[in-house]
């Protein structure tokens, strides 16, 4: 399920959606906030250009909303069902989760967005 060649591998590792050989991001650590969204122009292995068109990643804002909701729901479920927290504690746990996970949410949303439009090509991996 998370092997090379699957969309989930590319989404969760940030690998090139075409060849899965290189990270799309210049720095693998998303918590260096000044470099959190710095991406390579293209893959050095298969030469796939990541920005298909100008402002391509604006669409990832819509995905980011959905991913943020998923993280918030997970924080709610854990706070409410595991810790039996009250309303104020649940609210605080959701806010803290969203703030702490913001760089991860941003990268995940970009990875999901680009993987909607690009697909793994096993012939590229074999050629190079």
ROSE-4610 file (N, C-alpha, C; in Angstrom, 1 decimal, always signed):
// ROSE-4610
residu = [X/X/X/X/X/X/X/X/X/X/X/X/X/X/X/X/X/X/X/X/X/X/X/X/X/X/X/X/X/X/X/X/X/X/X/X/X/X/X/X/X/X/X/X/X/X/X/X/X/X/X/X/X/X/X/X/X/X/X/X/X/X/X/X/X/X/X/X/X/X/X/X/X/X/X/X/X/X/X/X/X/X/X/X/X/X/X/X/X/X/X/X/X/X/X/X/X/X/X/X/X/X/X/X/X/X/X/X/X/X/X/X/X/X/X/X/X/X/X/X/X/X/X/X/X/X/X/X/X/X/X/X/X/X/X/X/X/X/X/X/X/X/X/X/X/X/X/X/X/X/X/X/X/X/X/X/X/X/X/X/X/X/X/X/X/X/X/X/X/X/X/X/X/X/X/X/X/X/X/X/X/X/X/X/X/X/X/X/X/X/X/X/X/X/X/X/X/X/X/X/X/X/X/X/X/X/X/X/X/X/X/X/X/X/X/X/X/X/X/X/X/X/X/X/X/X/X/X/X/X/X/X/X/X/X/X/X/X/X/X/X/X/X/X/X/X/X/X/X/X/X/X/X/X/X/X/X/X/X/X/X/X/X/X/X/X/X/X/X/X/X/X/X/X/X/X/X/X/X/X/X/X/X/X/X/X/X/X/X/X/X/X/X/X/X/X/X/X/X/X/X/X/X/X/X/X/X/X/X/X/X/X/X/X/X/X/X/X/X/X/X/X/X/X/X/X/X/X/X/X/X/X/X/X/X/X/X/X/X/X/X/X/X/X/X/X/X/X/X/X/X/X/X/X/X/X/X/X/X/X/X/X/X/X/X/X/X/X/X/X/X/X/X/X/X/X/X/X/X/X/X/X/X/X]
num = [1/1/1/2/2/2/3/3/3/4/4/4/5/5/5/6/6/6/7/7/7/8/8/8/9/9/9/10/10/10/11/11/11/12/12/12/13/13/13/14/14/14/15/15/15/16/16/16/17/17/17/18/18/18/19/19/19/20/20/20/21/21/21/22/22/22/23/23/23/24/24/24/25/25/25/26/26/26/27/27/27/28/28/28/29/29/29/30/30/30/31/31/31/32/32/32/33/33/33/34/34/34/35/35/35/36/36/36/37/37/37/38/38/38/39/39/39/40/40/40/41/41/41/42/42/42/43/43/43/44/44/44/45/45/45/46/46/46/47/47/47/48/48/48/49/49/49/50/50/50/51/51/51/52/52/52/53/53/53/54/54/54/55/55/55/56/56/56/57/57/57/58/58/58/59/59/59/60/60/60/61/61/61/62/62/62/63/63/63/64/64/64/65/65/65/66/66/66/67/67/67/68/68/68/69/69/69/70/70/70/71/71/71/72/72/72/73/73/73/74/74/74/75/75/75/76/76/76/77/77/77/78/78/78/79/79/79/80/80/80/81/81/81/82/82/82/83/83/83/84/84/84/85/85/85/86/86/86/87/87/87/88/88/88/89/89/89/90/90/90/91/91/91/92/92/92/93/93/93/94/94/94/95/95/95/96/96/96/97/97/97/98/98/98/99/99/99/100/100/100/101/101/101/102/102/102/103/103/103/104/104/104/105/105/105/106/106/106/107/107/107/108/108/108/109/109/109/110/110/110/111/111/111/112/112/112/113/113/113/114/114/114/115/115/115/116/116/116/117/117/117/118/118/118/119/119/119/120/120/120/121/121/121/122/122/122/123/123/123/124/124/124/125/125/125/126/126/126/127/127/127/128/128/128]
x = [+0.8/+0.0/+0.9/+1.9/+2.8/+4.1/+4.1/+5.3/+5.4/+6.7/+6.9/+5.9/+5.4/+4.5/+3.0/+2.8/+1.5/+1.4/+0.2/-0.1/+0.2/-0.1/+0.1/+1.6/+2.4/+3.9/+4.3/+3.9/+4.3/+3.7/+2.5/+1.8/+2.5/+2.7/+3.3/+4.8/+5.5/+7.0/+7.4/+6.4/+6.8/+7.6/+7.6/+8.4/+7.8/+8.6/+8.2/+7.0/+5.9/+4.8/+5.0/+6.0/+6.2/+7.2/+8.3/+9.3/+9.5/+9.0/+9.2/+10.6/+11.5/+13.0/+13.5/+12.9/+13.5/+12.4/+12.7/+11.8/+11.5/+10.3/+9.9/+10.4/+10.5/+10.9/+12.4/+12.9/+14.3/+14.8/+14.0/+14.4/+13.3/+13.8/+12.8/+12.1/+12.7/+12.1/+11.0/+9.7/+8.7/+8.7/+9.4/+9.3/+10.4/+11.1/+12.0/+11.0/+10.3/+9.2/+9.6/+10.8/+11.2/+11.4/+11.5/+11.8/+10.7/+9.6/+8.6/+8.0/+7.8/+7.2/+8.1/+9.4/+10.4/+10.5/+10.2/+10.3/+11.3/+11.8/+12.7/+11.8/+12.5/+11.8/+11.3/+12.2/+11.8/+12.6/+12.2/+12.9/+14.2/+15.3/+16.6/+16.7/+15.8/+15.8/+15.1/+13.8/+13.0/+12.7/+13.1/+13.0/+11.5/+10.6/+9.3/+9.2/+8.5/+8.3/+7.2/+7.4/+6.4/+5.3/+5.6/+4.6/+4.1/+3.0/+2.5/+2.1/+1.6/+1.3/+1.5/+1.5/+1.7/+0.5/+0.8/-0.2/-0.8/-0.1/-0.7/-1.1/-0.3/-0.5/-1.6/-2.2/-3.3/-4.5/-4.6/-5.6/-5.4/-4.2/-3.9/-4.5/-4.9/-5.6/-6.9/-7.6/-8.9/-8.6/-7.6/-7.2/-6.7/-6.0/-5.5/-6.7/-7.8/-8.9/-9.4/-9.6/-10.1/-9.1/-7.8/-6.8/-6.8/-7.0/-7.1/-8.3/-9.4/-10.6/-10.3/-9.6/-9.3/-8.5/-7.5/-6.6/-7.5/-8.4/-9.2/-10.1/-10.7/-11.6/-10.8/-9.6/-8.8/-8.5/-8.2/-7.9/-9.1/-10.3/-11.5/-11.8/-11.7/-11.9/-11.0/-9.7/-8.8/-9.1/-9.3/-9.6/-10.9/-12.0/-13.3/-13.4/-13.0/-13.2/-12.1/-10.9/-9.8/-9.6/-9.6/-9.3/-10.5/-11.7/-13.0/-12.9/-12.3/-12.0/-13.3/-13.4/-14.5/-14.4/-15.4/-15.5/-14.3/-13.9/-12.7/-11.4/-11.2/-10.0/-10.0/-11.2/-11.3/-10.9/-11.5/-11.2/-9.7/-9.1/-7.7/-6.9/-7.3/-6.5/-6.6/-7.8/-7.9/-7.0/-7.1/-6.3/-4.8/-4.3/-2.9/-2.5/-3.4/-3.1/-2.9/-3.8/-3.7/-2.5/-2.1/-0.9/+0.3/+0.4/+1.6/+1.7/+0.6/+0.7/+0.6/+0.5/+0.4/+1.4/+2.7/+3.6/+3.4/+3.0/+2.6/+1.4/+0.4/-0.8/-0.6/+0.3/+0.6/+1.3/+2.3/+3.0/+2.1/+1.3/+0.4/-0.6/-1.1/-2.1/-1.4/-0.2/+0.5/+0.8/+1.2/+1.4/+0.2/-0.9/-2.2/-2.6/-2.5/-2.9/-2.1/-0.8/+0.0/-0.2/-0.5/-0.8/-2.2/-3.0/-4.3/-4.0/-3.0/-2.8/-1.7/-0.8/+0.4/+0.3/+0.8/+0.7/+2.0/+2.3/+3.5/+3.7/+4.9/+5.3/+6.5/+6.2/+7.3/+8.3/+8.0/+9.0/+10.1/+9.7/+10.7/+11.8/+11.3/+12.3/+13.2/+12.7/+13.5/+14.5/+14.1/+15.0/+16.2/+16.0/+17.1/+17.8]
y = [-1.2/+0.0/+1.3/+1.3/+2.4/+2.2/+1.3/+1.0/+2.0/+2.1/+2.9/+2.5/+3.5/+3.2/+3.5/+3.7/+4.0/+5.5/+6.1/+7.5/+7.8/+6.9/+7.1/+7.3/+6.5/+6.7/+8.1/+8.6/+9.9/+11.0/+10.8/+11.8/+11.9/+10.7/+10.8/+11.0/+10.7/+10.9/+12.2/+12.8/+14.0/+13.7/+12.5/+12.1/+12.6/+12.7/+13.1/+12.1/+12.7/+11.9/+11.0/+11.3/+10.5/+9.4/+9.6/+8.5/+8.0/+8.8/+8.5/+8.3/+9.0/+8.9/+10.0/+11.2/+12.4/+13.1/+13.8/+14.6/+15.9/+16.3/+17.5/+18.8/+18.6/+19.8/+19.8/+21.1/+21.3/+20.8/+21.0/+20.6/+19.6/+18.5/+17.4/+17.8/+18.7/+19.0/+20.1/+19.8/+20.9/+21.9/+21.7/+22.6/+23.7/+23.8/+24.9/+25.8/+26.7/+27.4/+28.3/+28.8/+29.7/+28.9/+27.6/+26.7/+25.6/+25.8/+24.7/+24.4/+25.4/+25.2/+25.4/+25.5/+25.6/+24.3/+24.4/+23.1/+23.3/+22.1/+22.1/+22.5/+23.1/+23.5/+22.2/+21.2/+20.0/+18.8/+17.6/+16.4/+16.2/+16.0/+15.8/+14.4/+13.5/+12.1/+12.0/+12.5/+12.3/+13.6/+14.7/+16.1/+16.5/+16.0/+16.4/+17.8/+18.7/+20.1/+20.0/+20.5/+20.4/+21.4/+22.7/+23.7/+23.6/+22.9/+22.6/+23.9/+24.9/+26.2/+27.2/+28.5/+29.5/+29.4/+29.6/+29.5/+28.2/+27.1/+25.8/+25.3/+25.7/+25.2/+26.0/+27.0/+27.7/+26.7/+25.7/+24.7/+23.9/+23.8/+23.0/+23.6/+24.9/+25.6/+24.8/+24.4/+23.7/+22.3/+21.7/+20.4/+20.6/+21.7/+22.1/+22.2/+22.8/+22.9/+21.5/+20.6/+19.3/+18.5/+18.7/+18.0/+18.6/+19.9/+20.5/+20.1/+19.9/+19.4/+18.0/+17.1/+15.8/+15.8/+16.6/+16.8/+17.2/+18.2/+18.7/+17.7/+16.9/+15.8/+14.8/+14.4/+13.5/+14.0/+15.3/+15.9/+15.8/+16.1/+16.1/+14.6/+13.7/+12.3/+11.8/+12.2/+11.8/+12.5/+13.8/+14.6/+14.1/+13.9/+13.6/+12.1/+11.2/+9.8/+9.1/+9.6/+9.0/+9.7/+11.0/+11.7/+12.3/+12.1/+12.6/+14.1/+14.9/+16.3/+17.1/+18.2/+19.1/+20.0/+20.8/+21.6/+22.5/+23.2/+24.2/+23.4/+22.3/+21.5/+20.9/+20.5/+20.0/+21.1/+22.3/+23.5/+23.8/+23.8/+24.1/+23.0/+21.8/+20.7/+20.8/+21.2/+21.3/+22.5/+23.6/+24.7/+24.4/+23.8/+23.4/+22.4/+21.4/+20.5/+21.1/+22.1/+22.7/+23.6/+24.3/+25.1/+24.3/+23.2/+22.4/+21.6/+21.2/+20.4/+21.2/+22.6/+23.4/+23.1/+23.0/+22.7/+21.3/+20.4/+19.1/+19.1/+19.9/+20.0/+20.7/+21.8/+22.5/+21.6/+20.8/+19.9/+18.8/+18.2/+17.1/+17.6/+18.8/+19.3/+19.5/+20.0/+20.1/+18.8/+17.8/+16.5/+15.8/+16.0/+15.5/+16.2/+17.5/+18.2/+17.8/+17.7/+17.4/+15.9/+15.1/+13.7/+13.4/+14.4/+14.4/+14.5/+15.3/+15.6/+14.8/+14.2/+13.5/+12.0/+11.1/+9.7/+9.0/+8.0/+7.3/+6.6/+6.7/+6.1/+5.1/+3.8/+2.9/+2.8/+3.2/+3.2/+4.2/+5.3/+6.4/+5.8/+5.1/+4.6/+3.6/+2.7/+1.7/+2.3/+3.4/+4.0/+4.6/+5.4/+6.1/+5.3]
z = [+0.0/+0.0/+0.0/+0.8/+0.8/+0.0/-0.9/-1.7/-2.8/-3.4/-4.5/-5.6/-6.3/-7.4/-6.9/-5.7/-5.2/-4.9/-5.1/-4.8/-3.3/-2.4/-1.0/-0.7/-1.4/-1.2/-1.5/-2.7/-3.1/-2.2/-1.7/-0.9/+0.5/+1.1/+2.5/+2.5/+1.4/+1.4/+0.7/+0.0/-0.8/-2.0/-2.5/-3.6/-4.9/-5.9/-7.3/-7.7/-8.1/-8.5/-9.7/-10.5/-11.8/-11.5/-10.8/-10.7/-9.2/-8.2/-6.8/-6.4/-7.1/-6.8/-6.0/-6.0/-5.3/-4.6/-3.5/-2.8/-3.6/-3.6/-4.3/-3.5/-2.2/-1.4/-1.2/-1.1/-1.0/+0.4/+1.4/+2.8/+3.3/+3.7/+4.1/+5.4/+6.2/+7.5/+7.3/+7.5/+7.3/+8.4/+9.5/+10.6/+10.5/+9.5/+9.2/+8.3/+9.0/+8.4/+7.2/+7.2/+6.1/+4.8/+5.0/+3.8/+3.7/+4.4/+4.4/+3.1/+2.2/+0.9/-0.2/+0.1/-1.0/-1.8/-3.0/-3.9/-5.0/-5.4/-6.6/-7.8/-8.8/-10.0/-10.7/-10.8/-11.5/-10.8/-11.1/-10.6/-11.3/-10.6/-11.2/-11.8/-11.5/-12.0/-13.3/-13.3/-14.5/-15.2/-14.7/-15.2/-15.3/-14.5/-14.4/-13.8/-14.4/-13.9/-12.9/-11.7/-10.6/-10.8/-11.1/-11.3/-12.8/-12.9/-14.3/-15.0/-14.2/-14.7/-13.6/-14.0/-12.9/-11.9/-10.7/-9.6/-9.5/-9.9/-9.9/-8.5/-7.5/-6.1/-5.4/-6.0/-5.3/-5.1/-5.9/-5.7/-4.5/-4.0/-2.8/-1.6/-1.7/-0.5/-0.2/-1.2/-1.0/-0.3/-0.8/-0.2/+1.3/+1.5/+2.8/+3.8/+3.4/+4.2/+4.7/+3.7/+4.1/+5.0/+4.7/+5.5/+7.0/+7.1/+8.4/+9.1/+8.5/+9.1/+9.6/+8.8/+9.3/+10.5/+10.6/+11.8/+13.0/+12.7/+13.8/+14.3/+13.5/+13.9/+14.7/+14.2/+15.0/+16.4/+16.5/+17.8/+18.7/+18.1/+18.8/+19.3/+18.5/+18.9/+20.0/+19.9/+20.9/+22.2/+22.1/+23.4/+24.0/+23.2/+23.8/+24.3/+23.4/+23.7/+24.5/+24.3/+25.1/+26.4/+26.4/+27.6/+28.3/+27.8/+28.3/+28.7/+27.8/+28.1/+27.9/+28.6/+28.5/+27.2/+27.0/+25.8/+25.6/+26.7/+26.6/+26.3/+26.9/+26.7/+25.2/+24.7/+23.4/+22.4/+22.6/+21.7/+21.7/+22.9/+23.0/+22.3/+22.5/+21.8/+20.3/+19.8/+18.3/+17.8/+18.5/+18.1/+18.1/+19.2/+19.3/+18.2/+18.0/+16.9/+15.6/+15.2/+13.9/+13.8/+14.9/+14.9/+14.8/+15.6/+15.5/+14.2/+13.6/+12.4/+11.1/+11.2/+10.1/+8.9/+9.2/+8.1/+7.5/+8.3/+7.7/+6.8/+7.3/+6.5/+5.2/+5.2/+4.0/+3.0/+3.5/+2.5/+2.1/+3.0/+2.5/+1.5/+1.7/+0.7/-0.7/-0.7/-2.0/-2.6/-1.8/-2.3/-2.9/-2.2/-2.7/-4.0/-4.0/-5.2/-6.4/-6.3/-7.5/-7.9/-6.9/-7.3/-7.9/-7.8/-8.6/-10.1/-10.4/-11.8/-12.5/-11.7/-12.2/-11.7/-12.5/-12.1/-12.3/-11.5/-11.5/-12.8/-13.3/-14.6/-14.4/-14.3/-14.0/-15.2/-16.4/-17.5/-17.3/-16.6/-16.3/-15.4/-14.4/-13.4/-14.0/-14.9/-15.5/-16.5/-17.2/-18.2/-17.6/-16.5/-15.9/-14.9]
